[in-house]
Amino acid sequence: RIADAAKAAGRDPSAVTLVAVSKQQPDDRIEAAIGAGQTVFGENRVQEAEARWGARNRSGLTLRLIGGLQSNKAEDAVRLFDAIDSLDRPKLAAAIADAVQKAGRCPALLVQVNTGAEPQKGGVLPEEVDRFIKAVRKDFGLPVAGLMCIPPEAEEPAMHFALLAKIAARNGLTELSMGMSHDFEMAVRFGATQVRVGSALFGSRSGKPVANA
């Protein structure tokens, strides 16, 4: 389905990475995904990811933090993850910068944008993103690879995907993490380079089948 959406948009399917959202999934499903050739996984929480992946041989695998990150967990996140996709405030940028110095390695970093300006969600407001990206680069010395968003459930996601692509373009960013199980094909049409898919890949966490999966 990713390949079909990419081809329909005149894009190379290999330009879109499937991030398998492994949070709260049982280990047998994760093992089955790895056995099928899946290599990129997304986790929401540092502690849960540590329990699942900390002692595992991750050769050939990529682990992305797609959930919010507390500043006091930055050191653990920098050590464990290959990418942190939810950078959204100066305090967290400072904590990550300190952790990077200690660890001697820097995960790929995406800035989360709160495209719907929802108070219950993390992310930088659209009107503040340009300034924040500049600060992350200049003040904290961190590279920014791209942007991530989670559109409001009650709104048409297309306009949010278009907004994120526009912000990325004017800041010279090439990575766009957008689209989940219910809208990833649309996200691909709007330029997503990563789609975060859980239920459409694994089924529901209860084990029940998911419609249109």
LUMDOMI-508599 format. One record per residue (C-alpha): residue number from 1; residue in three letters; chain; z negated, y negated, x. Coordinates in nm, 4 decimals. Example, Ala and Ser with C-alpha at 12.3 -4.5 7.8 and 13.67 -1.06 7.14 Angstrom:
// residues 2
+-----+-----+----+----------+----------+----------+
|   i |  aa | ch |        w |        v |        u |
+-----+-----+----+----------+----------+----------+
|   1 | ALA |  A |  -0.7800 |   0.4500 |   1.2300 |
|   2 | SER |  A |  -0.7140 |   0.1060 |   1.3670 |
+-----+-----+----+----------+----------+----------+
//
This chain:
// residues 213
+-----+-----+----+----------+----------+----------+
|   i |  aa | ch |        w |        v |        u |
+-----+-----+----+----------+----------+----------+
|   1 | ARG |  A |   0.0000 |   0.0000 |   0.0000 |
|   2 | ILE |  A |  -0.0674 |  -0.2367 |   0.2896 |
|   3 | ALA |  A |   0.2680 |  -0.1486 |   0.4432 |
|   4 | ASP |  A |   0.4489 |  -0.1995 |   0.1125 |
|   5 | ALA |  A |   0.2843 |  -0.5395 |   0.0584 |
|   6 | ALA |  A |   0.3712 |  -0.6470 |   0.4117 |
|   7 | LYS |  A |   0.7331 |  -0.5404 |   0.3791 |
|   8 | ALA |  A |   0.7617 |  -0.7189 |   0.0442 |
|   9 | ALA |  A |   0.6405 |  -1.0363 |   0.2160 |
|  10 | GLY |  A |   0.8834 |  -0.9930 |   0.5064 |
|  11 | ARG |  A |   0.6011 |  -0.9088 |   0.7464 |
|  12 | ASP |  A |   0.5554 |  -0.6319 |   0.9988 |
|  13 | PRO |  A |   0.3026 |  -0.3824 |   0.8546 |
|  14 | SER |  A |   0.1537 |  -0.3361 |   1.2022 |
|  15 | ALA |  A |   0.0387 |  -0.6999 |   1.1899 |
|  16 | VAL |  A |  -0.2224 |  -0.6083 |   0.9267 |
|  17 | THR |  A |  -0.5383 |  -0.4206 |   1.0266 |
|  18 | LEU |  A |  -0.7278 |  -0.2076 |   0.7774 |
|  19 | VAL |  A |  -1.1011 |  -0.2680 |   0.8141 |
|  20 | ALA |  A |  -1.2778 |   0.0243 |   0.6485 |
|  21 | VAL |  A |  -1.5964 |  -0.1092 |   0.4901 |
|  22 | SER |  A |  -1.8393 |   0.1630 |   0.5878 |
|  23 | LYS |  A |  -2.1599 |  -0.0064 |   0.4689 |
|  24 | GLN |  A |  -2.3832 |   0.2320 |   0.2726 |
|  25 | GLN |  A |  -2.1214 |   0.5066 |   0.2817 |
|  26 | PRO |  A |  -2.2425 |   0.8586 |   0.3639 |
|  27 | ASP |  A |  -2.1635 |   0.9817 |   0.7133 |
|  28 | ASP |  A |  -1.9339 |   1.2599 |   0.5948 |
|  29 | ARG |  A |  -1.6940 |   1.0030 |   0.4477 |
|  30 | ILE |  A |  -1.6993 |   0.8041 |   0.7698 |
|  31 | GLU |  A |  -1.6266 |   1.1166 |   0.9717 |
|  32 | ALA |  A |  -1.3410 |   1.2025 |   0.7357 |
|  33 | ALA |  A |  -1.1934 |   0.8537 |   0.7818 |
|  34 | ILE |  A |  -1.2169 |   0.8813 |   1.1606 |
|  35 | GLY |  A |  -1.0584 |   1.2240 |   1.1414 |
|  36 | ALA |  A |  -0.7720 |   1.0752 |   0.9405 |
|  37 | GLY |  A |  -0.7104 |   0.8194 |   1.2138 |
|  38 | GLN |  A |  -0.9066 |   0.5157 |   1.0931 |
|  39 | THR |  A |  -1.0366 |   0.3162 |   1.3909 |
|  40 | VAL |  A |  -1.1729 |  -0.0171 |   1.2583 |
|  41 | PHE |  A |  -1.4933 |  -0.0286 |   1.0542 |
|  42 | GLY |  A |  -1.6886 |  -0.3118 |   0.8924 |
|  43 | GLU |  A |  -2.0646 |  -0.3224 |   0.8428 |
|  44 | ASN |  A |  -2.2754 |  -0.5742 |   0.6509 |
|  45 | ARG |  A |  -2.6105 |  -0.5461 |   0.8253 |
|  46 | VAL |  A |  -2.7080 |  -0.5193 |   1.1894 |
|  47 | GLN |  A |  -2.9920 |  -0.2730 |   1.1306 |
|  48 | GLU |  A |  -2.7837 |  -0.0380 |   0.9165 |
|  49 | ALA |  A |  -2.4981 |  -0.0511 |   1.1668 |
|  50 | GLU |  A |  -2.7352 |   0.0223 |   1.4537 |
|  51 | ALA |  A |  -2.8631 |   0.3312 |   1.2744 |
|  52 | ARG |  A |  -2.5127 |   0.4591 |   1.2068 |
|  53 | TRP |  A |  -2.3240 |   0.3593 |   1.5197 |
|  54 | GLY |  A |  -2.5817 |   0.2862 |   1.7897 |
|  55 | ALA |  A |  -2.5900 |   0.6337 |   1.9449 |
|  56 | ARG |  A |  -2.2359 |   0.7336 |   1.8489 |
|  57 | ASN |  A |  -1.9503 |   0.7658 |   2.0947 |
|  58 | ARG |  A |  -1.7337 |   0.4755 |   1.9787 |
|  59 | SER |  A |  -1.4471 |   0.5267 |   2.2198 |
|  60 | GLY |  A |  -1.1303 |   0.4086 |   2.0472 |
|  61 | LEU |  A |  -1.3245 |   0.2549 |   1.7570 |
|  62 | THR |  A |  -1.3792 |  -0.1108 |   1.6670 |
|  63 | LEU |  A |  -1.6907 |  -0.2271 |   1.4822 |
|  64 | ARG |  A |  -1.6894 |  -0.5575 |   1.2949 |
|  65 | LEU |  A |  -1.9859 |  -0.7382 |   1.1367 |
|  66 | ILE |  A |  -1.8533 |  -0.8637 |   0.8045 |
|  67 | GLY |  A |  -2.1852 |  -0.9591 |   0.6442 |
|  68 | GLY |  A |  -2.4083 |  -1.2588 |   0.7037 |
|  69 | LEU |  A |  -2.5975 |  -1.2748 |   1.0313 |
|  70 | GLN |  A |  -2.9475 |  -1.4120 |   1.0845 |
|  71 | SER |  A |  -2.9864 |  -1.6119 |   1.4039 |
|  72 | ASN |  A |  -3.2714 |  -1.3894 |   1.5234 |
|  73 | LYS |  A |  -3.0368 |  -1.0890 |   1.5065 |
|  74 | ALA |  A |  -2.7658 |  -1.2514 |   1.7178 |
|  75 | GLU |  A |  -2.8598 |  -1.0700 |   2.0376 |
|  76 | ASP |  A |  -2.8471 |  -0.7301 |   1.8669 |
|  77 | ALA |  A |  -2.5164 |  -0.8184 |   1.6994 |
|  78 | VAL |  A |  -2.3521 |  -0.9321 |   2.0231 |
|  79 | ARG |  A |  -2.4576 |  -0.6098 |   2.1903 |
|  80 | LEU |  A |  -2.3442 |  -0.3806 |   1.9080 |
|  81 | PHE |  A |  -2.0348 |  -0.5318 |   1.7496 |
|  82 | ASP |  A |  -1.6835 |  -0.5860 |   1.8787 |
|  83 | ALA |  A |  -1.6384 |  -0.8747 |   1.6344 |
|  84 | ILE |  A |  -1.8584 |  -1.1023 |   1.4259 |
|  85 | ASP |  A |  -1.6671 |  -1.2288 |   1.1232 |
|  86 | SER |  A |  -1.9367 |  -1.4439 |   0.9591 |
|  87 | LEU |  A |  -2.0074 |  -1.7361 |   1.1945 |
|  88 | ASP |  A |  -2.0954 |  -2.0239 |   0.9623 |
|  89 | ARG |  A |  -2.3544 |  -2.2652 |   1.1052 |
|  90 | PRO |  A |  -2.4496 |  -2.4427 |   1.4294 |
|  91 | LYS |  A |  -2.7836 |  -2.2595 |   1.4664 |
|  92 | LEU |  A |  -2.6046 |  -1.9256 |   1.4590 |
|  93 | ALA |  A |  -2.3399 |  -2.0477 |   1.7039 |
|  94 | ALA |  A |  -2.6164 |  -2.1492 |   1.9443 |
|  95 | ALA |  A |  -2.7868 |  -1.8121 |   1.9099 |
|  96 | ILE |  A |  -2.4610 |  -1.6262 |   1.9690 |
|  97 | ALA |  A |  -2.3828 |  -1.8425 |   2.2722 |
|  98 | ASP |  A |  -2.7233 |  -1.7578 |   2.4237 |
|  99 | ALA |  A |  -2.6760 |  -1.3889 |   2.3447 |
| 100 | VAL |  A |  -2.3301 |  -1.3897 |   2.5030 |
| 101 | GLN |  A |  -2.4741 |  -1.5291 |   2.8253 |
| 102 | LYS |  A |  -2.7396 |  -1.2578 |   2.8332 |
| 103 | ALA |  A |  -2.5033 |  -0.9739 |   2.7461 |
| 104 | GLY |  A |  -2.2122 |  -1.0846 |   2.9616 |
| 105 | ARG |  A |  -1.9720 |  -1.0100 |   2.6779 |
| 106 | CYS |  A |  -1.8435 |  -1.1998 |   2.3767 |
| 107 | PRO |  A |  -1.7347 |  -1.0335 |   2.0539 |
| 108 | ALA |  A |  -1.4340 |  -1.1741 |   1.8746 |
| 109 | LEU |  A |  -1.5569 |  -1.4489 |   1.6430 |
| 110 | LEU |  A |  -1.4321 |  -1.5478 |   1.2992 |
| 111 | VAL |  A |  -1.5626 |  -1.8479 |   1.1074 |
| 112 | GLN |  A |  -1.6514 |  -1.7696 |   0.7479 |
| 113 | VAL |  A |  -1.5251 |  -2.0305 |   0.5025 |
| 114 | ASN |  A |  -1.6864 |  -2.0731 |   0.1612 |
| 115 | THR |  A |  -1.3573 |  -2.1546 |  -0.0094 |
| 116 | GLY |  A |  -1.5165 |  -2.1632 |  -0.3534 |
| 117 | ALA |  A |  -1.8133 |  -2.3785 |  -0.2456 |
| 118 | GLU |  A |  -2.0471 |  -2.1205 |  -0.3997 |
| 119 | PRO |  A |  -2.4129 |  -2.2012 |  -0.3268 |
| 120 | GLN |  A |  -2.5152 |  -1.8341 |  -0.3161 |
| 121 | LYS |  A |  -2.2605 |  -1.7470 |  -0.0475 |
| 122 | GLY |  A |  -2.2555 |  -1.8101 |   0.3236 |
| 123 | GLY |  A |  -1.9684 |  -1.9898 |   0.4883 |
| 124 | VAL |  A |  -1.8661 |  -2.3373 |   0.5964 |
| 125 | LEU |  A |  -1.7356 |  -2.5667 |   0.3236 |
| 126 | PRO |  A |  -1.3604 |  -2.6286 |   0.3498 |
| 127 | GLU |  A |  -1.4012 |  -2.9992 |   0.4195 |
| 128 | GLU |  A |  -1.6352 |  -2.9239 |   0.7098 |
| 129 | VAL |  A |  -1.4458 |  -2.6401 |   0.8742 |
| 130 | ASP |  A |  -1.2341 |  -2.8428 |   1.1178 |
| 131 | ARG |  A |  -1.5395 |  -3.0204 |   1.2545 |
| 132 | PHE |  A |  -1.7338 |  -2.6952 |   1.2806 |
| 133 | ILE |  A |  -1.4574 |  -2.5127 |   1.4666 |
| 134 | LYS |  A |  -1.4342 |  -2.8006 |   1.7131 |
| 135 | ALA |  A |  -1.8109 |  -2.7876 |   1.7703 |
| 136 | VAL |  A |  -1.8110 |  -2.4102 |   1.8218 |
| 137 | ARG |  A |  -1.5426 |  -2.4474 |   2.0867 |
| 138 | LYS |  A |  -1.6646 |  -2.7632 |   2.2589 |
| 139 | ASP |  A |  -2.0418 |  -2.7727 |   2.2134 |
| 140 | PHE |  A |  -2.1154 |  -2.3995 |   2.2331 |
| 141 | GLY |  A |  -1.8260 |  -2.2842 |   2.4501 |
| 142 | LEU |  A |  -1.7313 |  -2.0026 |   2.2160 |
| 143 | PRO |  A |  -1.3773 |  -1.8907 |   2.1332 |
| 144 | VAL |  A |  -1.2778 |  -1.8801 |   1.7674 |
| 145 | ALA |  A |  -1.0214 |  -1.6138 |   1.6826 |
| 146 | GLY |  A |  -0.9765 |  -1.6840 |   1.3137 |
| 147 | LEU |  A |  -1.1243 |  -1.7269 |   0.9673 |
| 148 | MET |  A |  -1.2750 |  -1.5114 |   0.6931 |
| 149 | CYS |  A |  -1.3308 |  -1.5764 |   0.3231 |
| 150 | ILE |  A |  -1.4574 |  -1.4053 |   0.0087 |
| 151 | PRO |  A |  -1.3057 |  -1.5766 |  -0.2981 |
| 152 | PRO |  A |  -1.5162 |  -1.6258 |  -0.6129 |
| 153 | GLU |  A |  -1.4962 |  -1.3235 |  -0.8409 |
| 154 | ALA |  A |  -1.4023 |  -1.5286 |  -1.1473 |
| 155 | GLU |  A |  -1.1183 |  -1.7228 |  -0.9838 |
| 156 | GLU |  A |  -0.7619 |  -1.6398 |  -0.8910 |
| 157 | PRO |  A |  -0.7827 |  -1.5343 |  -0.5249 |
| 158 | ALA |  A |  -0.4340 |  -1.6581 |  -0.4340 |
| 159 | MET |  A |  -0.5386 |  -2.0214 |  -0.4072 |
| 160 | HIS |  A |  -0.8287 |  -1.9278 |  -0.1809 |
| 161 | PHE |  A |  -0.6059 |  -1.7195 |   0.0447 |
| 162 | ALA |  A |  -0.3562 |  -2.0058 |   0.0632 |
| 163 | LEU |  A |  -0.6331 |  -2.2510 |   0.1511 |
| 164 | LEU |  A |  -0.7667 |  -2.0281 |   0.4277 |
| 165 | ALA |  A |  -0.4181 |  -1.9855 |   0.5763 |
| 166 | LYS |  A |  -0.3688 |  -2.3624 |   0.5726 |
| 167 | ILE |  A |  -0.6987 |  -2.4277 |   0.7521 |
| 168 | ALA |  A |  -0.6178 |  -2.1621 |   1.0111 |
| 169 | ALA |  A |  -0.2737 |  -2.3048 |   1.0800 |
| 170 | ARG |  A |  -0.3957 |  -2.6568 |   1.1479 |
| 171 | ASN |  A |  -0.6625 |  -2.5251 |   1.3853 |
| 172 | GLY |  A |  -0.4274 |  -2.2966 |   1.5771 |
| 173 | LEU |  A |  -0.5940 |  -1.9776 |   1.4559 |
| 174 | THR |  A |  -0.4024 |  -1.6550 |   1.4034 |
| 175 | GLU |  A |  -0.6585 |  -1.4127 |   1.2563 |
| 176 | LEU |  A |  -0.7185 |  -1.4143 |   0.8810 |
| 177 | SER |  A |  -0.9711 |  -1.1722 |   0.7322 |
| 178 | MET |  A |  -0.9192 |  -1.1872 |   0.3574 |
| 179 | GLY |  A |  -0.8639 |  -0.9446 |   0.0758 |
| 180 | MET |  A |  -1.0753 |  -0.6543 |  -0.0477 |
| 181 | SER |  A |  -1.0123 |  -0.3419 |  -0.2562 |
| 182 | HIS |  A |  -0.9006 |  -0.5313 |  -0.5690 |
| 183 | ASP |  A |  -0.6812 |  -0.7971 |  -0.4060 |
| 184 | PHE |  A |  -0.5834 |  -0.6905 |  -0.0536 |
| 185 | GLU |  A |  -0.2133 |  -0.6633 |  -0.1367 |
| 186 | MET |  A |  -0.2090 |  -1.0249 |  -0.2498 |
| 187 | ALA |  A |  -0.3977 |  -1.1227 |   0.0664 |
| 188 | VAL |  A |  -0.1312 |  -0.9548 |   0.2779 |
| 189 | ARG |  A |   0.1337 |  -1.1626 |   0.1036 |
| 190 | PHE |  A |  -0.0595 |  -1.4764 |   0.1987 |
| 191 | GLY |  A |  -0.0815 |  -1.3803 |   0.5661 |
| 192 | ALA |  A |  -0.3949 |  -1.1677 |   0.6031 |
| 193 | THR |  A |  -0.4160 |  -0.9993 |   0.9416 |
| 194 | GLN |  A |  -0.7228 |  -0.7996 |   0.8355 |
| 195 | VAL |  A |  -0.8127 |  -0.6597 |   0.4943 |
| 196 | ARG |  A |  -1.1616 |  -0.5288 |   0.4204 |
| 197 | VAL |  A |  -1.1363 |  -0.2193 |   0.2017 |
| 198 | GLY |  A |  -1.4264 |  -0.0068 |   0.0841 |
| 199 | SER |  A |  -1.4045 |   0.1524 |  -0.2606 |
| 200 | ALA |  A |  -1.0247 |   0.1873 |  -0.2615 |
| 201 | LEU |  A |  -1.0578 |   0.3888 |   0.0584 |
| 202 | PHE |  A |  -1.3830 |   0.5807 |   0.0163 |
| 203 | GLY |  A |  -1.4369 |   0.5794 |  -0.3593 |
| 204 | SER |  A |  -1.7523 |   0.4378 |  -0.5133 |
| 205 | ARG |  A |  -2.0789 |   0.4890 |  -0.3282 |
| 206 | SER |  A |  -2.1904 |   0.7138 |  -0.6161 |
| 207 | GLY |  A |  -1.9035 |   0.9474 |  -0.5403 |
| 208 | LYS |  A |  -1.7229 |   0.8677 |  -0.8658 |
| 209 | PRO |  A |  -1.3488 |   0.7980 |  -0.8432 |
| 210 | VAL |  A |  -1.2350 |   0.4365 |  -0.8480 |
| 211 | ALA |  A |  -0.9608 |   0.3258 |  -1.0827 |
| 212 | ASN |  A |  -0.6338 |   0.2320 |  -0.9101 |
| 213 | ALA |  A |  -0.7751 |   0.3480 |  -0.5789 |
+-----+-----+----+----------+----------+----------+
//
